[in-house]
Amino acid sequence: MPSGPRGGSAIDAAIDDSDAVAFVAIVRGDDPTGRYLTGVELGVETVYVRAAGETHLRVPSTVDVPDVSGASVRVDDKPAGKAAAAILANYAEGGTVLAPRTIPHDAALHLESAGYELTSTTAVRDARAVKDADEREAIEAVQRAATRGIERAASILADATVEDDTLVWADAPLSTERLRRQVNTTLAIEGVDTAGATDVTAGTRGEAGSAVELAPGEPLVVSVAPRGPAGYRGALARTFVVDADGGWERRAHVACDAARDVALVEANVGADAGFLGSEIRAETAAFGFSMADEVTRDVGGGIGLAVREAPKLDGDTELVAGNVLRIRAAITHGDHGRVELTDVLVVGDDGPQFVGDAPTGLDPSRW
């Protein structure tokens, strides 16, 4: 499992390439960038400075001093920009300082007034996009837990009976909320955090978070995106239909399954990420669905410490070995509901491969 800080080498290379003196990031709260750079969950605004191959952190006096491998940690309550400038003064009185474009405006002003010229860099974003073996192992572990969660939903749906056009399980009507809680219980048993991302949607009925009683013959989408102990996320969504009679949901499912397969053909090292995204959408639409109104625009992208990170599947980024992608195929119709298949895929030198072997069928009894 991942341990310790990451990204230092990539930052050092960016500093050298830009003839800069340092890199500065202001990490707020639970921003996953902080966990990536330090290896720990900080939970508070932290100033991160990397200069001359050394890492410095500033945390406020309201928290215990974190133990961060390879980093010098100081405590003060200065504004973030002034705290960063105080650290930088030990290395240079001026010069170019690299920073992510998300650096707060007030911090940027403090640094500029101290004599430093800020230049935006994507070094950390780009480094996070390529997962090492430990990171991939962490994602694989949380994805196994995600599969167990969806498997629990399938088991309950397979055991449910139909009474008065309502699904009944354990002597009571089965609702989206009951099913969601059962999935979350399984995720907790598997040792992962639900991250508030478990969702069960029934056809076209109800809004997100509402408890809708489930009925036979309608598509039920169960999706999870749990967080593992090391902070890395998984993502898995499956669509089930109890007592399916074919029709729209079966055609939509065939389209989503075909779009999912496209990723195994196109997500190769050197492929264009935007082209992969467009191919997933095009394959979905090829089964007679409207690209504008029915086929989802969110076909996925990078996944790691966040559910959404680089590379995006709507740009011109070239895929490289170590990219880990969330692959999503979904179709929505106002009269029928939604059908969705979401998986995690690893781009490797030997070709792309889905993480795990979760079944994709509509019939929950086939799990």
C-alpha positions as CSV (number, residue, x, y, z in Angstrom):
1,M,0.0,0.0,0.0
2,P,1.2,3.6,-0.7
3,S,3.1,5.2,2.1
4,G,5.2,8.3,2.4
5,P,5.3,11.5,0.3
6,R,5.1,11.5,-3.5
7,G,5.7,13.9,-6.3
8,G,9.1,15.3,-5.1
9,S,11.0,14.1,-8.1
10,A,8.5,15.5,-10.5
11,I,8.5,18.8,-8.8
12,D,12.3,18.9,-8.7
13,A,12.4,18.2,-12.4
14,A,9.9,21.0,-13.1
15,I,12.0,23.4,-11.0
16,D,15.1,22.6,-12.9
17,D,13.4,22.7,-16.3
18,S,11.9,26.2,-15.5
19,D,15.1,27.5,-13.9
20,A,12.9,28.3,-10.8
21,V,14.0,28.5,-7.2
22,A,11.1,26.5,-5.6
23,F,7.6,25.2,-5.8
24,V,4.8,26.3,-3.5
25,A,1.3,24.8,-2.9
26,I,-1.4,25.9,-0.4
27,V,-3.3,22.7,0.4
28,R,-6.7,23.2,2.0
29,G,-8.5,20.8,4.2
30,D,-9.0,17.4,2.7
31,D,-7.6,18.3,-0.7
32,P,-6.1,15.0,-2.0
33,T,-3.1,16.9,-3.3
34,G,-1.9,17.3,0.3
35,R,-2.1,13.6,0.9
36,Y,-0.2,12.9,-2.3
37,L,2.6,15.3,-1.5
38,T,2.9,14.3,2.2
39,G,1.6,10.8,2.5
40,V,-0.7,11.7,5.4
41,E,-4.2,13.2,5.7
42,L,-3.6,16.7,7.0
43,G,-7.1,18.0,7.3
44,V,-6.1,21.6,7.7
45,E,-4.7,24.3,5.4
46,T,-1.0,23.5,4.9
47,V,1.7,25.4,3.2
48,Y,4.0,23.1,1.1
49,V,7.3,24.4,-0.2
50,R,9.8,22.3,-2.2
51,A,13.2,23.9,-2.8
52,A,16.7,22.4,-3.4
53,G,15.3,18.9,-3.1
54,E,13.9,19.6,0.4
55,T,10.3,19.7,1.6
56,H,9.0,22.2,4.1
57,L,5.5,22.3,5.6
58,R,3.7,25.0,7.6
59,V,0.7,24.0,9.7
60,P,-1.4,26.2,12.0
61,S,-1.0,26.1,15.8
62,T,-4.5,24.7,16.2
63,V,-3.4,21.1,15.2
64,D,-0.8,18.6,16.4
65,V,2.4,18.7,14.4
66,P,2.1,16.0,11.8
67,D,4.9,13.4,11.3
68,V,5.8,13.7,7.6
69,S,8.7,11.6,6.3
70,G,11.4,13.7,4.8
71,A,9.8,17.0,5.6
72,S,10.7,19.9,7.9
73,V,7.5,21.0,9.7
74,R,7.0,24.4,11.3
75,V,4.1,25.8,13.2
76,D,2.8,29.4,12.9
77,D,-0.4,31.3,12.1
78,K,0.8,33.7,9.5
79,P,-1.3,34.0,6.3
80,A,-0.3,31.2,3.9
81,G,1.5,33.4,1.4
82,K,3.6,35.1,4.1
83,A,4.5,31.7,5.7
84,A,5.6,30.5,2.3
85,A,7.7,33.6,1.7
86,A,9.4,33.1,5.0
87,I,10.5,29.6,4.0
88,L,11.6,30.7,0.6
89,A,13.7,33.5,2.1
90,N,16.1,30.7,3.3
91,Y,16.8,29.8,-0.3
92,A,16.5,32.9,-2.5
93,E,15.4,36.5,-2.1
94,G,13.6,36.4,-5.4
95,G,13.2,34.5,-8.6
96,T,10.6,32.3,-10.2
97,V,8.4,30.1,-8.0
98,L,6.3,27.4,-9.5
99,A,2.7,26.9,-8.2
100,P,-0.4,25.1,-9.2
101,R,-3.0,27.4,-10.8
102,T,-5.3,26.8,-7.9
103,I,-3.0,28.7,-5.5
104,P,-5.2,31.2,-3.6
105,H,-5.1,34.8,-4.9
106,D,-4.1,36.3,-1.5
107,A,-1.2,33.9,-1.2
108,A,-0.1,34.7,-4.7
109,L,-0.1,38.4,-3.8
110,H,1.9,37.9,-0.7
111,L,4.6,36.0,-2.6
112,E,4.7,38.5,-5.4
113,S,5.1,41.4,-2.9
114,A,8.0,39.5,-1.3
115,G,9.8,39.6,-4.6
116,Y,8.9,36.2,-6.2
117,E,7.5,35.7,-9.7
118,L,4.8,33.0,-9.8
119,T,4.6,30.6,-12.8
120,S,1.9,28.0,-13.1
121,T,2.8,24.4,-13.3
122,T,1.0,21.1,-13.8
123,A,3.8,19.0,-12.4
124,V,1.8,17.6,-9.5
125,R,-1.3,17.0,-11.5
126,D,0.7,15.2,-14.2
127,A,2.6,13.1,-11.6
128,R,-0.6,12.1,-10.0
129,A,-1.9,10.9,-13.3
130,V,0.7,8.1,-13.5
131,K,0.2,5.5,-10.7
132,D,3.1,3.5,-9.4
133,A,2.7,-0.2,-8.4
134,D,1.8,0.6,-4.8
135,E,-0.9,3.1,-5.9
136,R,-2.3,0.6,-8.4
137,E,-2.4,-2.1,-5.7
138,A,-4.4,0.3,-3.4
139,I,-6.9,1.0,-6.1
140,E,-7.2,-2.7,-6.9
141,A,-7.9,-3.4,-3.2
142,V,-10.7,-0.8,-2.9
143,Q,-12.1,-1.9,-6.2
144,R,-12.4,-5.5,-4.8
145,A,-14.4,-4.0,-1.9
146,A,-16.6,-2.1,-4.4
147,T,-17.3,-5.4,-6.2
148,R,-18.4,-6.9,-2.9
149,G,-20.7,-4.0,-2.3
150,I,-22.4,-4.3,-5.7
151,E,-22.5,-8.1,-5.2
152,R,-24.5,-7.6,-2.0
153,A,-27.0,-5.5,-4.0
154,A,-27.3,-8.2,-6.6
155,S,-27.8,-10.9,-4.0
156,I,-30.6,-9.0,-2.3
157,L,-32.3,-8.3,-5.6
158,A,-32.0,-11.9,-6.6
159,D,-33.7,-13.0,-3.4
160,A,-36.5,-10.4,-3.6
161,T,-40.0,-11.5,-4.4
162,V,-42.7,-9.5,-6.2
163,E,-45.9,-8.5,-4.3
164,D,-48.4,-6.0,-5.6
165,D,-45.9,-4.8,-8.2
166,T,-43.3,-4.1,-5.5
167,L,-40.0,-5.9,-4.7
168,V,-40.1,-7.4,-1.2
169,W,-37.0,-8.6,0.7
170,A,-36.8,-9.8,4.3
171,D,-40.5,-9.4,4.8
172,A,-40.6,-5.7,3.9
173,P,-40.8,-3.6,0.7
174,L,-37.3,-3.0,-0.7
175,S,-36.5,0.6,-1.4
176,T,-33.5,2.4,-2.8
177,E,-32.5,3.5,0.7
178,R,-32.7,0.0,2.2
179,L,-30.6,-1.3,-0.7
180,R,-28.1,1.6,-0.4
181,R,-27.7,0.9,3.4
182,Q,-27.0,-2.8,2.8
183,V,-24.4,-1.9,0.2
184,N,-22.8,0.6,2.6
185,T,-22.7,-2.0,5.4
186,T,-20.9,-4.4,3.1
187,L,-18.4,-1.7,2.2
188,A,-17.7,-1.0,5.9
189,I,-17.2,-4.7,6.5
190,E,-14.7,-4.7,3.7
191,G,-12.7,-1.9,5.5
192,V,-13.4,1.0,3.1
193,D,-15.2,4.3,3.5
194,T,-18.3,4.9,1.5
195,A,-17.2,8.5,0.9
196,G,-20.9,9.4,0.7
197,A,-20.8,8.2,-2.9
198,T,-23.1,5.2,-2.8
199,D,-26.2,5.7,-5.0
200,V,-29.2,3.6,-6.0
201,T,-31.5,4.9,-8.7
202,A,-34.8,3.3,-9.7
203,G,-36.0,4.0,-13.2
204,T,-37.3,7.6,-13.5
205,R,-38.8,7.7,-10.0
206,G,-37.6,9.8,-7.1
207,E,-34.7,12.2,-6.6
208,A,-31.2,11.5,-5.4
209,G,-31.3,10.4,-1.8
210,S,-35.0,9.7,-1.7
211,A,-36.4,6.3,-0.5
212,V,-38.3,4.9,-3.5
213,E,-39.8,1.4,-3.3
214,L,-38.4,-0.8,-6.1
215,A,-40.6,-2.4,-8.7
216,P,-39.9,-5.2,-11.2
217,G,-39.1,-4.5,-14.8
218,E,-37.4,-1.1,-14.3
219,P,-33.6,-0.5,-14.5
220,L,-31.9,-0.2,-11.0
221,V,-28.5,1.5,-11.1
222,V,-26.3,0.8,-8.1
223,S,-23.1,2.8,-8.1
224,V,-20.3,3.1,-5.5
225,A,-17.0,5.0,-5.3
226,P,-15.5,4.0,-1.9
227,R,-12.2,5.3,-0.4
228,G,-9.6,2.9,0.8
229,P,-7.4,3.2,3.9
230,A,-4.7,4.9,1.9
231,G,-7.1,7.4,0.4
232,Y,-7.4,5.9,-3.0
233,R,-10.8,5.6,-4.6
234,G,-12.6,2.9,-6.6
235,A,-15.6,3.2,-8.9
236,L,-18.1,0.6,-9.9
237,A,-21.7,0.9,-11.2
238,R,-24.0,-1.8,-12.5
239,T,-27.6,-1.9,-13.7
240,F,-30.0,-4.6,-12.7
241,V,-33.5,-5.4,-13.8
242,V,-35.7,-7.8,-11.8
243,D,-38.1,-9.8,-14.1
244,A,-36.8,-8.0,-17.2
245,D,-39.0,-8.2,-20.3
246,G,-36.5,-6.8,-22.8
247,G,-37.2,-3.5,-24.5
248,W,-35.4,-0.2,-24.0
249,E,-33.3,-1.2,-21.0
250,R,-31.9,-4.3,-22.7
251,R,-30.9,-2.4,-25.8
252,A,-29.4,0.3,-23.7
253,H,-27.4,-2.3,-21.8
254,V,-26.1,-3.8,-24.9
255,A,-24.9,-0.4,-26.0
256,C,-23.2,0.3,-22.7
257,D,-21.5,-3.1,-22.7
258,A,-20.2,-2.5,-26.2
259,A,-19.0,1.0,-25.2
260,R,-17.2,-0.6,-22.3
261,D,-15.5,-3.0,-24.6
262,V,-14.2,-0.2,-26.7
263,A,-11.9,0.8,-23.9
264,L,-10.2,-2.5,-24.1
265,V,-9.4,-1.8,-27.7
266,E,-8.6,1.9,-27.6
267,A,-7.0,2.6,-24.2
268,N,-3.5,1.7,-25.2
269,V,-0.2,3.4,-24.4
270,G,0.2,6.3,-26.8
271,A,-3.5,6.6,-27.6
272,D,-5.2,10.0,-27.4
273,A,-7.4,10.3,-24.2
274,G,-9.9,12.5,-26.0
275,F,-10.3,10.0,-28.8
276,L,-11.0,7.3,-26.3
277,G,-13.7,9.4,-24.7
278,S,-15.3,10.2,-28.1
279,E,-15.2,6.5,-29.1
280,I,-17.0,5.4,-25.9
281,R,-19.7,7.9,-26.7
282,A,-19.9,7.1,-30.3
283,E,-20.2,3.3,-29.7
284,T,-23.0,4.0,-27.2
285,A,-24.9,6.1,-29.7
286,A,-24.4,3.5,-32.5
287,F,-27.2,1.5,-31.0
288,G,-29.8,4.1,-31.9
289,F,-29.4,6.6,-28.9
290,S,-29.2,10.3,-29.2
291,M,-25.7,11.6,-28.7
292,A,-27.1,15.0,-27.6
293,D,-29.9,13.9,-25.3
294,E,-29.4,10.3,-24.1
295,V,-25.7,9.4,-24.1
296,T,-23.7,10.7,-21.1
297,R,-21.0,13.2,-21.6
298,D,-19.2,12.0,-18.5
299,V,-17.4,8.9,-19.8
300,G,-14.8,9.0,-17.1
301,G,-11.2,10.0,-16.7
302,G,-8.3,9.5,-14.3
303,I,-9.0,8.1,-10.8
304,G,-6.8,7.9,-7.8
305,L,-6.9,9.9,-4.6
306,A,-9.9,11.7,-6.2
307,V,-12.7,10.2,-8.3
308,R,-11.9,12.8,-11.0
309,E,-8.3,13.6,-11.9
310,A,-6.0,13.6,-14.9
311,P,-6.1,12.5,-17.6
312,K,-9.4,13.8,-18.8
313,L,-11.1,11.9,-21.6
314,D,-12.0,15.1,-23.4
315,G,-8.6,16.5,-24.2
316,D,-5.5,15.7,-26.3
317,T,-3.5,14.0,-23.5
318,E,-1.6,10.9,-24.6
319,L,-2.2,7.9,-22.5
320,V,0.8,6.4,-20.8
321,A,1.5,3.2,-18.8
322,G,0.3,3.7,-15.2
323,N,-2.7,5.8,-16.1
324,V,-5.7,4.5,-14.1
325,L,-9.1,5.4,-15.6
326,R,-12.7,5.4,-14.6
327,I,-14.6,4.2,-17.6
328,R,-18.3,5.1,-17.7
329,A,-21.0,4.3,-20.3
330,A,-24.5,5.5,-19.5
331,I,-27.7,6.2,-21.2
332,T,-30.6,8.2,-19.8
333,H,-34.2,8.5,-21.1
334,G,-37.0,10.6,-19.5
335,D,-39.5,7.7,-19.8
336,H,-37.3,4.7,-19.0
337,G,-34.6,5.9,-16.6
338,R,-30.9,5.2,-16.8
339,V,-28.6,2.3,-17.7
340,E,-25.0,2.5,-16.6
341,L,-21.8,0.5,-16.5
342,T,-18.8,2.0,-14.7
343,D,-15.4,0.3,-14.2
344,V,-11.8,1.1,-13.4
345,L,-9.2,0.3,-16.1
346,V,-5.4,0.3,-15.9
347,V,-3.4,1.4,-19.0
348,G,-0.3,-0.9,-19.2
349,D,2.5,-1.7,-21.6
350,D,0.8,-5.0,-22.3
351,G,-2.5,-3.3,-23.1
352,P,-5.5,-2.0,-21.0
353,Q,-7.1,-4.2,-18.4
354,F,-10.1,-3.7,-16.2
355,V,-9.6,-4.0,-12.5
356,G,-11.6,-6.9,-11.1
357,D,-14.0,-9.2,-12.9
358,A,-17.5,-7.9,-11.8
359,P,-20.2,-9.3,-14.1
360,T,-22.0,-6.8,-16.3
361,G,-25.4,-8.5,-16.9
362,L,-28.8,-7.1,-16.1
363,D,-30.0,-10.2,-14.2
364,P,-28.9,-10.0,-10.5
365,S,-29.2,-13.8,-10.1
366,R,-26.3,-14.3,-12.6
367,W,-23.8,-12.7,-10.1
